[in-house]
Amino acid sequence: MMSQCDAESRLAMIYKMDGDLQHLLNIGTSITTLEEAMEVIFKLRNGLTNVLSDKRKLETQIEDLKK
């Protein structure tokens, strides 16, 4: 069962990840090489994968709490 502390911890991680992703989106205009572009794409992909994974976990936990 998810406690309030667990929920707050996950929320803090999501806020940090949101800031990291926002930073990557903002540097898009300063990319000058293919290597830089590929690095940003890779980081964005990993960040999005983590966000979707956390979303699924939280949805499962919410459903479990409803039962």
N, C-alpha and C positions, 0 to 999 in steps of 0.2 A: 504494500500500500504506500502511496506517495504522501510524504509529510509536507508540511508547509515549507520546511527548510529545504527539502529536495526541490520543490517547485521554484523557490526563490533562487536556488543555485542554478537550475536549468535556465531560468529567465536571465540571470546575469550572463551566462555563457552565450545565450542568443543575442543579447545586446552587444556583447563584445564581437561576436561573429558579424553582426549587422554593421558595426563600425569598420571592421576589417574589409568586408565586401564593399562598403561605400567608398573606402579609400581606393580600392582597386578600380572601381568604376570611375573615380575622379581622375586617376592618372592616365586614363585612356587617351587623352589628348597629347600627352608628352611621350608616347611610345614612338621610338624612331627606328627600331630594328625588328626584324622578324622574331629574333630570340626573345626580346622584351615582350612582344605580343603573345608569343606562345607561353611564356611564364605567367602572364596575367590570365590568360585563358585557362591554364592548368589550375591556378589558384582559385579562380572563380568557380570552375567545375567542382573542385574539392569542397569549397565552401557551400555550394548549393547542395551537393550530395549530403553533407553533414546536416544542413538545415532540414532537408527532406527526411532524413533518418530520425532526427530529433522530433520532428512533427509527428511521424508515425508512432514513435514511442509514447509521446504525450497523449495522442489520441487513444492508444491502447490503454494507457493508465487511466484516462478519464472514463473510458467504457467500463473498465474493471471497478472503478470507484462507484459507478452508477448501479452496479449489480448488488 
